[in-house]
Amino acid sequence: MKYVTSVERLAIERGREKWMAEGKAEGKAETLSRLLTRRFGPLPEWVGPRLQGATADQLDLWADRVLDAPTLLGVFDGH
């Protein structure tokens, strides 16, 4: 059985937390993509990279705007 130091345990925990946060953001991006498509129709090519590069907080903000924004750009720019 391999001995794991406290430093290694901390690194493993931080890696796990980062992996979980990335997975959560990825799920939010997928859901937001579905909502945007449902509301505005087929999405232009620029939307995918923007969703994938966003933070979880940014994705939450955009998701909040989906129902009220008059245009697709309005979701992202707040107009």
PDB file with one MODEL, atoms N, CA, C and O in Angstrom:
MODEL        1
ATOM      1  N   MET A   1       0.835  -1.165   0.000  1.00  0.00           N
ATOM      2  CA  MET A   1       0.000   0.000   0.000  1.00  0.00           C
ATOM      3  C   MET A   1       0.894   1.248   0.000  1.00  0.00           C
ATOM      4  O   MET A   1       1.822   1.355   0.802  1.00  0.00           O
ATOM      5  N   LYS A   2       0.608   2.178  -0.899  1.00  0.00           N
ATOM      6  CA  LYS A   2       1.419   3.381  -1.049  1.00  0.00           C
ATOM      7  C   LYS A   2       1.022   4.414   0.000  1.00  0.00           C
ATOM      8  O   LYS A   2      -0.161   4.637   0.255  1.00  0.00           O
ATOM      9  N   TYR A   3       2.019   5.031   0.595  1.00  0.00           N
ATOM     10  CA  TYR A   3       1.800   6.100   1.566  1.00  0.00           C
ATOM     11  C   TYR A   3       1.547   7.404   0.805  1.00  0.00           C
ATOM     12  O   TYR A   3       2.301   7.744  -0.107  1.00  0.00           O
ATOM     13  N   VAL A   4       0.495   8.131   1.172  1.00  0.00           N
ATOM     14  CA  VAL A   4       0.159   9.400   0.533  1.00  0.00           C
ATOM     15  C   VAL A   4       0.403  10.513   1.541  1.00  0.00           C
ATOM     16  O   VAL A   4      -0.168  10.523   2.631  1.00  0.00           O
ATOM     17  N   THR A   5       1.256  11.441   1.160  1.00  0.00           N
ATOM     18  CA  THR A   5       1.572  12.548   2.060  1.00  0.00           C
ATOM     19  C   THR A   5       0.414  13.540   2.102  1.00  0.00           C
ATOM     20  O   THR A   5      -0.482  13.503   1.259  1.00  0.00           O
ATOM     21  N   SER A   6       0.445  14.419   3.086  1.00  0.00           N
ATOM     22  CA  SER A   6      -0.602  15.433   3.196  1.00  0.00           C
ATOM     23  C   SER A   6      -0.575  16.377   1.997  1.00  0.00           C
ATOM     24  O   SER A   6      -1.624  16.858   1.567  1.00  0.00           O
ATOM     25  N   VAL A   7       0.593  16.643   1.462  1.00  0.00           N
ATOM     26  CA  VAL A   7       0.710  17.494   0.275  1.00  0.00           C
ATOM     27  C   VAL A   7       0.062  16.808  -0.923  1.00  0.00           C
ATOM     28  O   VAL A   7      -0.645  17.446  -1.703  1.00  0.00           O
ATOM     29  N   GLU A   8       0.304  15.509  -1.067  1.00  0.00           N
ATOM     30  CA  GLU A   8      -0.315  14.764  -2.164  1.00  0.00           C
ATOM     31  C   GLU A   8      -1.838  14.725  -1.997  1.00  0.00           C
ATOM     32  O   GLU A   8      -2.576  14.873  -2.972  1.00  0.00           O
ATOM     33  N   ARG A   9      -2.303  14.527  -0.761  1.00  0.00           N
ATOM     34  CA  ARG A   9      -3.749  14.522  -0.505  1.00  0.00           C
ATOM     35  C   ARG A   9      -4.380  15.857  -0.870  1.00  0.00           C
ATOM     36  O   ARG A   9      -5.463  15.901  -1.453  1.00  0.00           O
ATOM     37  N   LEU A  10      -3.698  16.946  -0.523  1.00  0.00           N
ATOM     38  CA  LEU A  10      -4.190  18.281  -0.844  1.00  0.00           C
ATOM     39  C   LEU A  10      -4.248  18.475  -2.360  1.00  0.00           C
ATOM     40  O   LEU A  10      -5.223  19.020  -2.878  1.00  0.00           O
ATOM     41  N   ALA A  11      -3.225  18.038  -3.062  1.00  0.00           N
ATOM     42  CA  ALA A  11      -3.200  18.154  -4.526  1.00  0.00           C
ATOM     43  C   ALA A  11      -4.321  17.331  -5.157  1.00  0.00           C
ATOM     44  O   ALA A  11      -4.963  17.778  -6.107  1.00  0.00           O
ATOM     45  N   ILE A  12      -4.551  16.139  -4.633  1.00  0.00           N
ATOM     46  CA  ILE A  12      -5.626  15.286  -5.146  1.00  0.00           C
ATOM     47  C   ILE A  12      -6.980  15.956  -4.919  1.00  0.00           C
ATOM     48  O   ILE A  12      -7.827  15.967  -5.813  1.00  0.00           O
ATOM     49  N   GLU A  13      -7.183  16.506  -3.739  1.00  0.00           N
ATOM     50  CA  GLU A  13      -8.453  17.172  -3.409  1.00  0.00           C
ATOM     51  C   GLU A  13      -8.681  18.387  -4.301  1.00  0.00           C
ATOM     52  O   GLU A  13      -9.784  18.598  -4.805  1.00  0.00           O
ATOM     53  N   ARG A  14      -7.640  19.176  -4.490  1.00  0.00           N
ATOM     54  CA  ARG A  14      -7.767  20.355  -5.363  1.00  0.00           C
ATOM     55  C   ARG A  14      -8.056  19.943  -6.800  1.00  0.00           C
ATOM     56  O   ARG A  14      -8.864  20.580  -7.476  1.00  0.00           O
ATOM     57  N   GLY A  15      -7.415  18.902  -7.266  1.00  0.00           N
ATOM     58  CA  GLY A  15      -7.675  18.400  -8.613  1.00  0.00           C
ATOM     59  C   GLY A  15      -9.104  17.924  -8.758  1.00  0.00           C
ATOM     60  O   GLY A  15      -9.755  18.179  -9.771  1.00  0.00           O
ATOM     61  N   ARG A  16      -9.594  17.226  -7.733  1.00  0.00           N
ATOM     62  CA  ARG A  16     -10.969  16.737  -7.753  1.00  0.00           C
ATOM     63  C   ARG A  16     -11.957  17.903  -7.777  1.00  0.00           C
ATOM     64  O   ARG A  16     -12.931  17.869  -8.528  1.00  0.00           O
ATOM     65  N   GLU A  17     -11.717  18.925  -6.971  1.00  0.00           N
ATOM     66  CA  GLU A  17     -12.586  20.094  -6.934  1.00  0.00           C
ATOM     67  C   GLU A  17     -12.600  20.808  -8.287  1.00  0.00           C
ATOM     68  O   GLU A  17     -13.654  21.226  -8.765  1.00  0.00           O
ATOM     69  N   LYS A  18     -11.420  20.943  -8.898  1.00  0.00           N
ATOM     70  CA  LYS A  18     -11.338  21.598 -10.207  1.00  0.00           C
ATOM     71  C   LYS A  18     -12.090  20.781 -11.252  1.00  0.00           C
ATOM     72  O   LYS A  18     -12.818  21.342 -12.071  1.00  0.00           O
ATOM     73  N   TRP A  19     -11.921  19.470 -11.230  1.00  0.00           N
ATOM     74  CA  TRP A  19     -12.597  18.587 -12.175  1.00  0.00           C
ATOM     75  C   TRP A  19     -14.112  18.696 -12.013  1.00  0.00           C
ATOM     76  O   TRP A  19     -14.837  18.741 -13.007  1.00  0.00           O
ATOM     77  N   MET A  20     -14.591  18.739 -10.780  1.00  0.00           N
ATOM     78  CA  MET A  20     -16.024  18.843 -10.528  1.00  0.00           C
ATOM     79  C   MET A  20     -16.567  20.198 -10.993  1.00  0.00           C
ATOM     80  O   MET A  20     -17.656  20.261 -11.562  1.00  0.00           O
ATOM     81  N   ALA A  21     -15.822  21.277 -10.758  1.00  0.00           N
ATOM     82  CA  ALA A  21     -16.257  22.603 -11.193  1.00  0.00           C
ATOM     83  C   ALA A  21     -16.320  22.679 -12.717  1.00  0.00           C
ATOM     84  O   ALA A  21     -17.246  23.267 -13.277  1.00  0.00           O
ATOM     85  N   GLU A  22     -15.338  22.087 -13.379  1.00  0.00           N
ATOM     86  CA  GLU A  22     -15.337  22.085 -14.839  1.00  0.00           C
ATOM     87  C   GLU A  22     -16.512  21.286 -15.378  1.00  0.00           C
ATOM     88  O   GLU A  22     -17.137  21.684 -16.360  1.00  0.00           O
ATOM     89  N   GLY A  23     -16.813  20.167 -14.746  1.00  0.00           N
ATOM     90  CA  GLY A  23     -17.964  19.359 -15.163  1.00  0.00           C
ATOM     91  C   GLY A  23     -19.274  20.093 -14.960  1.00  0.00           C
ATOM     92  O   GLY A  23     -20.184  19.986 -15.781  1.00  0.00           O
ATOM     93  N   LYS A  24     -19.374  20.831 -13.878  1.00  0.00           N
ATOM     94  CA  LYS A  24     -20.579  21.609 -13.600  1.00  0.00           C
ATOM     95  C   LYS A  24     -20.759  22.701 -14.647  1.00  0.00           C
ATOM     96  O   LYS A  24     -21.864  22.903 -15.151  1.00  0.00           O
ATOM     97  N   ALA A  25     -19.682  23.403 -14.974  1.00  0.00           N
ATOM     98  CA  ALA A  25     -19.748  24.454 -15.994  1.00  0.00           C
ATOM     99  C   ALA A  25     -20.100  23.857 -17.357  1.00  0.00           C
ATOM    100  O   ALA A  25     -20.864  24.449 -18.120  1.00  0.00           O
ATOM    101  N   GLU A  26     -19.545  22.692 -17.654  1.00  0.00           N
ATOM    102  CA  GLU A  26     -19.851  22.042 -18.935  1.00  0.00           C
ATOM    103  C   GLU A  26     -21.334  21.699 -19.021  1.00  0.00           C
ATOM    104  O   GLU A  26     -21.956  21.891 -20.066  1.00  0.00           O
ATOM    105  N   GLY A  27     -21.897  21.198 -17.942  1.00  0.00           N
ATOM    106  CA  GLY A  27     -23.324  20.879 -17.916  1.00  0.00           C
ATOM    107  C   GLY A  27     -24.186  22.116 -18.072  1.00  0.00           C
ATOM    108  O   GLY A  27     -25.204  22.086 -18.764  1.00  0.00           O
ATOM    109  N   LYS A  28     -23.782  23.211 -17.428  1.00  0.00           N
ATOM    110  CA  LYS A  28     -24.513  24.466 -17.560  1.00  0.00           C
ATOM    111  C   LYS A  28     -24.453  24.973 -18.998  1.00  0.00           C
ATOM    112  O   LYS A  28     -25.449  25.468 -19.526  1.00  0.00           O
ATOM    113  N   ALA A  29     -23.289  24.851 -19.629  1.00  0.00           N
ATOM    114  CA  ALA A  29     -23.133  25.299 -21.015  1.00  0.00           C
ATOM    115  C   ALA A  29     -24.028  24.497 -21.950  1.00  0.00           C
ATOM    116  O   ALA A  29     -24.630  25.060 -22.864  1.00  0.00           O
ATOM    117  N   GLU A  30     -24.121  23.200 -21.731  1.00  0.00           N
ATOM    118  CA  GLU A  30     -24.979  22.357 -22.563  1.00  0.00           C
ATOM    119  C   GLU A  30     -26.447  22.729 -22.387  1.00  0.00           C
ATOM    120  O   GLU A  30     -27.190  22.826 -23.363  1.00  0.00           O
ATOM    121  N   THR A  31     -26.856  22.935 -21.158  1.00  0.00           N
ATOM    122  CA  THR A  31     -28.245  23.312 -20.891  1.00  0.00           C
ATOM    123  C   THR A  31     -28.564  24.673 -21.488  1.00  0.00           C
ATOM    124  O   THR A  31     -29.623  24.856 -22.089  1.00  0.00           O
ATOM    125  N   LEU A  32     -27.660  25.625 -21.327  1.00  0.00           N
ATOM    126  CA  LEU A  32     -27.887  26.953 -21.884  1.00  0.00           C
ATOM    127  C   LEU A  32     -27.956  26.902 -23.404  1.00  0.00           C
ATOM    128  O   LEU A  32     -28.758  27.612 -24.010  1.00  0.00           O
ATOM    129  N   SER A  33     -27.135  26.082 -24.018  1.00  0.00           N
ATOM    130  CA  SER A  33     -27.188  25.918 -25.470  1.00  0.00           C
ATOM    131  C   SER A  33     -28.562  25.416 -25.911  1.00  0.00           C
ATOM    132  O   SER A  33     -29.119  25.896 -26.898  1.00  0.00           O
ATOM    133  N   ARG A  34     -29.097  24.461 -25.181  1.00  0.00           N
ATOM    134  CA  ARG A  34     -30.432  23.940 -25.503  1.00  0.00           C
ATOM    135  C   ARG A  34     -31.497  25.024 -25.356  1.00  0.00           C
ATOM    136  O   ARG A  34     -32.380  25.153 -26.204  1.00  0.00           O
ATOM    137  N   LEU A  35     -31.411  25.804 -24.272  1.00  0.00           N
ATOM    138  CA  LEU A  35     -32.384  26.872 -24.052  1.00  0.00           C
ATOM    139  C   LEU A  35     -32.298  27.946 -25.133  1.00  0.00           C
ATOM    140  O   LEU A  35     -33.316  28.424 -25.632  1.00  0.00           O
ATOM    141  N   LEU A  36     -31.071  28.317 -25.486  1.00  0.00           N
ATOM    142  CA  LEU A  36     -30.889  29.327 -26.533  1.00  0.00           C
ATOM    143  C   LEU A  36     -31.434  28.847 -27.864  1.00  0.00           C
ATOM    144  O   LEU A  36     -32.072  29.611 -28.589  1.00  0.00           O
ATOM    145  N   THR A  37     -31.188  27.599 -28.188  1.00  0.00           N
ATOM    146  CA  THR A  37     -31.688  27.032 -29.443  1.00  0.00           C
ATOM    147  C   THR A  37     -33.208  27.008 -29.442  1.00  0.00           C
ATOM    148  O   THR A  37     -33.837  27.329 -30.450  1.00  0.00           O
ATOM    149  N   ARG A  38     -33.788  26.637 -28.340  1.00  0.00           N
ATOM    150  CA  ARG A  38     -35.244  26.586 -28.237  1.00  0.00           C
ATOM    151  C   ARG A  38     -35.851  27.977 -28.382  1.00  0.00           C
ATOM    152  O   ARG A  38     -36.909  28.137 -28.991  1.00  0.00           O
ATOM    153  N   ARG A  39     -35.185  28.977 -27.825  1.00  0.00           N
ATOM    154  CA  ARG A  39     -35.729  30.337 -27.844  1.00  0.00           C
ATOM    155  C   ARG A  39     -35.451  31.068 -29.149  1.00  0.00           C
ATOM    156  O   ARG A  39     -36.324  31.765 -29.666  1.00  0.00           O
ATOM    157  N   PHE A  40     -34.227  30.916 -29.694  1.00  0.00           N
ATOM    158  CA  PHE A  40     -33.818  31.736 -30.835  1.00  0.00           C
ATOM    159  C   PHE A  40     -33.581  30.954 -32.121  1.00  0.00           C
ATOM    160  O   PHE A  40     -33.263  31.550 -33.150  1.00  0.00           O
ATOM    161  N   GLY A  41     -33.728  29.633 -32.084  1.00  0.00           N
ATOM    162  CA  GLY A  41     -33.490  28.819 -33.267  1.00  0.00           C
ATOM    163  C   GLY A  41     -32.035  28.400 -33.357  1.00  0.00           C
ATOM    164  O   GLY A  41     -31.279  28.551 -32.397  1.00  0.00           O
ATOM    165  N   PRO A  42     -31.637  27.869 -34.517  1.00  0.00           N
ATOM    166  CA  PRO A  42     -30.255  27.402 -34.678  1.00  0.00           C
ATOM    167  C   PRO A  42     -29.248  28.504 -34.314  1.00  0.00           C
ATOM    168  O   PRO A  42     -29.402  29.665 -34.693  1.00  0.00           O
ATOM    169  N   LEU A  43     -28.231  28.106 -33.579  1.00  0.00           N
ATOM    170  CA  LEU A  43     -27.260  29.073 -33.078  1.00  0.00           C
ATOM    171  C   LEU A  43     -26.116  29.296 -34.053  1.00  0.00           C
ATOM    172  O   LEU A  43     -25.658  28.352 -34.696  1.00  0.00           O
ATOM    173  N   PRO A  44     -25.651  30.528 -34.169  1.00  0.00           N
ATOM    174  CA  PRO A  44     -24.481  30.799 -35.019  1.00  0.00           C
ATOM    175  C   PRO A  44     -23.226  30.137 -34.438  1.00  0.00           C
ATOM    176  O   PRO A  44     -23.193  29.770 -33.263  1.00  0.00           O
ATOM    177  N   GLU A  45     -22.224  29.996 -35.256  1.00  0.00           N
ATOM    178  CA  GLU A  45     -20.993  29.305 -34.857  1.00  0.00           C
ATOM    179  C   GLU A  45     -20.283  29.955 -33.676  1.00  0.00           C
ATOM    180  O   GLU A  45     -19.606  29.256 -32.922  1.00  0.00           O
ATOM    181  N   TRP A  46     -20.410  31.233 -33.492  1.00  0.00           N
ATOM    182  CA  TRP A  46     -19.679  31.930 -32.433  1.00  0.00           C
ATOM    183  C   TRP A  46     -20.203  31.604 -31.038  1.00  0.00           C
ATOM    184  O   TRP A  46     -19.504  31.838 -30.052  1.00  0.00           O
ATOM    185  N   VAL A  47     -21.414  31.071 -30.936  1.00  0.00           N
ATOM    186  CA  VAL A  47     -22.007  30.826 -29.619  1.00  0.00           C
ATOM    187  C   VAL A  47     -21.306  29.680 -28.887  1.00  0.00           C
ATOM    188  O   VAL A  47     -21.036  29.800 -27.692  1.00  0.00           O
ATOM    189  N   GLY A  48     -21.009  28.592 -29.561  1.00  0.00           N
ATOM    190  CA  GLY A  48     -20.384  27.434 -28.923  1.00  0.00           C
ATOM    191  C   GLY A  48     -19.100  27.766 -28.179  1.00  0.00           C
ATOM    192  O   GLY A  48     -18.986  27.461 -26.992  1.00  0.00           O
ATOM    193  N   PRO A  49     -18.129  28.383 -28.847  1.00  0.00           N
ATOM    194  CA  PRO A  49     -16.891  28.736 -28.146  1.00  0.00           C
ATOM    195  C   PRO A  49     -17.117  29.715 -26.987  1.00  0.00           C
ATOM    196  O   PRO A  49     -16.417  29.661 -25.976  1.00  0.00           O
ATOM    197  N   ARG A  50     -18.073  30.583 -27.140  1.00  0.00           N
ATOM    198  CA  ARG A  50     -18.350  31.543 -26.057  1.00  0.00           C
ATOM    199  C   ARG A  50     -18.896  30.820 -24.831  1.00  0.00           C
ATOM    200  O   ARG A  50     -18.516  31.129 -23.702  1.00  0.00           O
ATOM    201  N   LEU A  51     -19.787  29.856 -25.055  1.00  0.00           N
ATOM    202  CA  LEU A  51     -20.322  29.075 -23.945  1.00  0.00           C
ATOM    203  C   LEU A  51     -19.234  28.232 -23.298  1.00  0.00           C
ATOM    204  O   LEU A  51     -19.141  28.171 -22.072  1.00  0.00           O
ATOM    205  N   GLN A  52     -18.418  27.588 -24.106  1.00  0.00           N
ATOM    206  CA  GLN A  52     -17.372  26.708 -23.574  1.00  0.00           C
ATOM    207  C   GLN A  52     -16.299  27.470 -22.815  1.00  0.00           C
ATOM    208  O   GLN A  52     -15.677  26.911 -21.910  1.00  0.00           O
ATOM    209  N   GLY A  53     -16.068  28.724 -23.156  1.00  0.00           N
ATOM    210  CA  GLY A  53     -15.033  29.509 -22.503  1.00  0.00           C
ATOM    211  C   GLY A  53     -15.520  30.299 -21.292  1.00  0.00           C
ATOM    212  O   GLY A  53     -14.740  30.999 -20.648  1.00  0.00           O
ATOM    213  N   ALA A  54     -16.814  30.184 -20.984  1.00  0.00           N
ATOM    214  CA  ALA A  54     -17.398  30.986 -19.904  1.00  0.00           C
ATOM    215  C   ALA A  54     -17.229  30.319 -18.544  1.00  0.00           C
ATOM    216  O   ALA A  54     -17.081  29.101 -18.442  1.00  0.00           O
ATOM    217  N   THR A  55     -17.255  31.136 -17.521  1.00  0.00           N
ATOM    218  CA  THR A  55     -17.250  30.625 -16.155  1.00  0.00           C
ATOM    219  C   THR A  55     -18.669  30.191 -15.773  1.00  0.00           C
ATOM    220  O   THR A  55     -19.638  30.534 -16.451  1.00  0.00           O
ATOM    221  N   ALA A  56     -18.774  29.441 -14.692  1.00  0.00           N
ATOM    222  CA  ALA A  56     -20.091  29.011 -14.216  1.00  0.00           C
ATOM    223  C   ALA A  56     -20.952  30.224 -13.859  1.00  0.00           C
ATOM    224  O   ALA A  56     -22.155  30.228 -14.122  1.00  0.00           O
ATOM    225  N   ASP A  57     -20.350  31.243 -13.266  1.00  0.00           N
ATOM    226  CA  ASP A  57     -21.099  32.458 -12.916  1.00  0.00           C
ATOM    227  C   ASP A  57     -21.610  33.177 -14.158  1.00  0.00           C
ATOM    228  O   ASP A  57     -22.740  33.663 -14.169  1.00  0.00           O
ATOM    229  N   GLN A  58     -20.797  33.248 -15.195  1.00  0.00           N
ATOM    230  CA  GLN A  58     -21.213  33.902 -16.440  1.00  0.00           C
ATOM    231  C   GLN A  58     -22.352  33.115 -17.081  1.00  0.00           C
ATOM    232  O   GLN A  58     -23.317  33.701 -17.571  1.00  0.00           O
ATOM    233  N   LEU A  59     -22.240  31.792 -17.078  1.00  0.00           N
ATOM    234  CA  LEU A  59     -23.305  30.957 -17.633  1.00  0.00           C
ATOM    235  C   LEU A  59     -24.616  31.155 -16.868  1.00  0.00           C
ATOM    236  O   LEU A  59     -25.688  31.186 -17.472  1.00  0.00           O
ATOM    237  N   ASP A  60     -24.532  31.288 -15.554  1.00  0.00           N
ATOM    238  CA  ASP A  60     -25.734  31.547 -14.747  1.00  0.00           C
ATOM    239  C   ASP A  60     -26.372  32.879 -15.134  1.00  0.00           C
ATOM    240  O   ASP A  60     -27.593  32.966 -15.264  1.00  0.00           O
ATOM    241  N   LEU A  61     -25.558  33.909 -15.318  1.00  0.00           N
ATOM    242  CA  LEU A  61     -26.070  35.216 -15.705  1.00  0.00           C
ATOM    243  C   LEU A  61     -26.785  35.130 -17.051  1.00  0.00           C
ATOM    244  O   LEU A  61     -27.887  35.654 -17.210  1.00  0.00           O
ATOM    245  N   TRP A  62     -26.158  34.473 -18.010  1.00  0.00           N
ATOM    246  CA  TRP A  62     -26.778  34.333 -19.329  1.00  0.00           C
ATOM    247  C   TRP A  62     -28.067  33.522 -19.259  1.00  0.00           C
ATOM    248  O   TRP A  62     -29.040  33.835 -19.946  1.00  0.00           O
ATOM    249  N   ALA A  63     -28.075  32.485 -18.435  1.00  0.00           N
ATOM    250  CA  ALA A  63     -29.289  31.675 -18.288  1.00  0.00           C
ATOM    251  C   ALA A  63     -30.421  32.526 -17.722  1.00  0.00           C
ATOM    252  O   ALA A  63     -31.573  32.373 -18.125  1.00  0.00           O
ATOM    253  N   ASP A  64     -30.101  33.418 -16.795  1.00  0.00           N
ATOM    254  CA  ASP A  64     -31.119  34.313 -16.246  1.00  0.00           C
ATOM    255  C   ASP A  64     -31.693  35.244 -17.314  1.00  0.00           C
ATOM    256  O   ASP A  64     -32.859  35.632 -17.244  1.00  0.00           O
ATOM    257  N   ARG A  65     -30.882  35.595 -18.286  1.00  0.00           N
ATOM    258  CA  ARG A  65     -31.311  36.531 -19.335  1.00  0.00           C
ATOM    259  C   ARG A  65     -32.102  35.865 -20.461  1.00  0.00           C
ATOM    260  O   ARG A  65     -32.744  36.562 -21.247  1.00  0.00           O
ATOM    261  N   VAL A  66     -32.072  34.559 -20.558  1.00  0.00           N
ATOM    262  CA  VAL A  66     -32.702  33.864 -21.695  1.00  0.00           C
ATOM    263  C   VAL A  66     -34.171  34.229 -21.846  1.00  0.00           C
ATOM    264  O   VAL A  66     -34.640  34.441 -22.964  1.00  0.00           O
ATOM    265  N   LEU A  67     -34.886  34.303 -20.767  1.00  0.00           N
ATOM    266  CA  LEU A  67     -36.327  34.544 -20.858  1.00  0.00           C
ATOM    267  C   LEU A  67     -36.686  35.974 -21.226  1.00  0.00           C
ATOM    268  O   LEU A  67     -37.741  36.211 -21.814  1.00  0.00           O
ATOM    269  N   ASP A  68     -35.828  36.931 -20.890  1.00  0.00           N
ATOM    270  CA  ASP A  68     -36.171  38.338 -21.087  1.00  0.00           C
ATOM    271  C   ASP A  68     -35.468  39.017 -22.250  1.00  0.00           C
ATOM    272  O   ASP A  68     -35.959  40.026 -22.756  1.00  0.00           O
ATOM    273  N   ALA A  69     -34.358  38.503 -22.674  1.00  0.00           N
ATOM    274  CA  ALA A  69     -33.589  39.164 -23.740  1.00  0.00           C
ATOM    275  C   ALA A  69     -34.362  39.104 -25.054  1.00  0.00           C
ATOM    276  O   ALA A  69     -34.884  38.051 -25.422  1.00  0.00           O
ATOM    277  N   PRO A  70     -34.437  40.233 -25.764  1.00  0.00           N
ATOM    278  CA  PRO A  70     -35.178  40.241 -27.026  1.00  0.00           C
ATOM    279  C   PRO A  70     -34.432  39.557 -28.173  1.00  0.00           C
ATOM    280  O   PRO A  70     -35.046  39.142 -29.155  1.00  0.00           O
ATOM    281  N   THR A  71     -33.106  39.442 -28.045  1.00  0.00           N
ATOM    282  CA  THR A  71     -32.290  38.837 -29.102  1.00  0.00           C
ATOM    283  C   THR A  71     -31.238  37.929 -28.483  1.00  0.00           C
ATOM    284  O   THR A  71     -30.991  37.970 -27.278  1.00  0.00           O
ATOM    285  N   LEU A  72     -30.631  37.118 -29.320  1.00  0.00           N
ATOM    286  CA  LEU A  72     -29.534  36.266 -28.869  1.00  0.00           C
ATOM    287  C   LEU A  72     -28.381  37.112 -28.338  1.00  0.00           C
ATOM    288  O   LEU A  72     -27.818  36.799 -27.289  1.00  0.00           O
ATOM    289  N   LEU A  73     -28.031  38.158 -29.035  1.00  0.00           N
ATOM    290  CA  LEU A  73     -26.958  39.041 -28.555  1.00  0.00           C
ATOM    291  C   LEU A  73     -27.322  39.673 -27.217  1.00  0.00           C
ATOM    292  O   LEU A  73     -26.451  39.925 -26.384  1.00  0.00           O
ATOM    293  N   GLY A  74     -28.588  39.924 -27.019  1.00  0.00           N
ATOM    294  CA  GLY A  74     -29.036  40.487 -25.744  1.00  0.00           C
ATOM    295  C   GLY A  74     -28.763  39.586 -24.562  1.00  0.00           C
ATOM    296  O   GLY A  74     -28.527  40.070 -23.455  1.00  0.00           O
ATOM    297  N   VAL A  75     -28.791  38.280 -24.780  1.00  0.00           N
ATOM    298  CA  VAL A  75     -28.467  37.328 -23.710  1.00  0.00           C
ATOM    299  C   VAL A  75     -27.034  37.540 -23.260  1.00  0.00           C
ATOM    300  O   VAL A  75     -26.749  37.567 -22.063  1.00  0.00           O
ATOM    301  N   PHE A  76     -26.142  37.689 -24.213  1.00  0.00           N
ATOM    302  CA  PHE A  76     -24.718  37.787 -23.895  1.00  0.00           C
ATOM    303  C   PHE A  76     -24.284  39.194 -23.482  1.00  0.00           C
ATOM    304  O   PHE A  76     -23.402  39.357 -22.640  1.00  0.00           O
ATOM    305  N   ASP A  77     -24.908  40.200 -24.079  1.00  0.00           N
ATOM    306  CA  ASP A  77     -24.466  41.580 -23.846  1.00  0.00           C
ATOM    307  C   ASP A  77     -25.353  42.340 -22.867  1.00  0.00           C
ATOM    308  O   ASP A  77     -25.019  43.460 -22.479  1.00  0.00           O
ATOM    309  N   GLY A  78     -26.470  41.757 -22.466  1.00  0.00           N
ATOM    310  CA  GLY A  78     -27.336  42.392 -21.496  1.00  0.00           C
ATOM    311  C   GLY A  78     -28.225  43.490 -22.068  1.00  0.00           C
ATOM    312  O   GLY A  78     -28.708  44.343 -21.323  1.00  0.00           O
ATOM    313  N   HIS A  79     -28.442  43.480 -23.353  1.00  0.00           N
ATOM    314  CA  HIS A  79     -29.318  44.505 -23.972  1.00  0.00           C
ATOM    315  C   HIS A  79     -30.682  43.950 -24.240  1.00  0.00           C
ATOM    316  O   HIS A  79     -31.547  44.660 -24.753  1.00  0.00           O
TER     317      HIS A  79
ENDMDL
END
